[in-house]
Amino acid sequence: MDMQMHQQLSTVVTMLASISKMVDAYEFNDSKQETMTTLEVQFPTAEDVYVVSPKATPGALYDQLHARLSQLWAMLQIVSGCGFENFQAYRGDIQDNYLWACRMAAAECLDLVRTIEVLERPATTASIN
């Protein structure tokens, strides 16, 4: 495994560890819905594209988080164990784009956790910095 690929995988694993700790330490409660107009989500490379609906509940966001984590887990199976040999057979640009997709999925998951935290705060207006 070359150094750049190792760094990309390491970044994804670190993000997943952070997400896992945040999710484990957090209680999701759909009954705490803040009044808000919009809540911007800072997905990588699409800053002004995604906005969470004012009707979104922490439970709905948690469902999306669970789906993305399940997808990311499946994606990472391709680059671990015996699957790594097959992964290395692809061109470098395909490997880079695949790992970029994994990193973006991990970043989206982290952003979803932060968004859920904002919605669960006992404030009147939600915003993410």
N, C-alpha and C positions, 0 to 999 in steps of 0.2 A: 504494500500500500504506500503510495507516495505521500509526501508531507502535506500537500494541500488537501488531499482527500481525507487524511487523518484529522486535520484541523476542522474540516467541515463536519465530519461525523462527531467529533468531540463537541462542537458547538451545539449540534442537535441534541446530543445526550445531556449536555449541561442545561439546555432549555427545558428538556423533558423532566429533569430532576427538579428544577425550580417549579415547574407546573405541578408536578406530583406533590411536592411539599405544600404548595398553596392550596391545592384541592383537598388534601388530607386534613389540613388545619382549618378548613372553612366549612361552615354550615350554610347550605342554601335554603332560602325561605321565600317562596313565591308570594307570601302575604305582605312582604315589605316592598311595595312598588312605589318608587318616588314619582313625583310630578316633574315631568321634564318635557322639553320640546323635541330636542334631538340629542343623541349621544354619539359622538364621532368615535369610530373604531380605527385605530392606526395600523391597519394591515400593511405589511411591507409592499412597496412599489405601487400602492393604490390609495394613498392618503385621503384623497377627496372623493373616493368612490363609494365606500361602504359607510352606512349610517345605521345604527340600531334603531328600530322602530320604537316610538314612545310606548307602544303597547307590549313590547317585549318584557317578559318576566325573567327573573333569574333562572327559573326552571327551564324555560325554553332555551336560554343561552347555555345552560348546563347540558341540555340534550345535544345542542350543536357541538359543544366542547367534547362530549363523549364520542360523538360520531367522528370528529376530526382526529381525536386521539386514537380511535380504533383504526382509522385509515392510515395514520402515521405509523402505528405499530406494524401494520401489514407491510407498508412500504419499507420499513427498516429490516424486516425479515429477509428481504431480497439482498441486502448488503451485509448480512451476517452469516456466520457459519459456512456451510457448503455453498450457499448462494453467492457468496462473495466471488468465487472463482468465475461463475457465469457473468456477474456484474463487471468484472475486470475485462471480459471479452468485448464489451462495448467500447465504441470510440470515446475519447476523452471528453468531447463536448456533450455527449449523451450522459456520461457519468456526472459531469458538472451540473447539468440541468436537472438531473434526477435528485442529486443531493441538495440543490437549490430549492427544489419543490419540497423536500423533507424539511429543510430549514424554514421555509415560508409557512408550512403547516404547523411547525412547532411555535413559530412566532405568533401565528393566528391563535393558537391555543392559549398561549400566555396572555395575549390581548383579551381573549374571551374571559379568562379568569379575572383579569383586572377590571373588566367591564362589569362582571357580576359583583365584584367587591364594591364598585361605585354605586350600583343599584341597591345594594344592601346597606349602604351607609345611612345613618339617621339624619340626613341633611335634606333640604328642600329642593336643591338643584343639583343635578349630576353633571359632571364633566371629567374628562380624562386629560391629563397633561402628558 
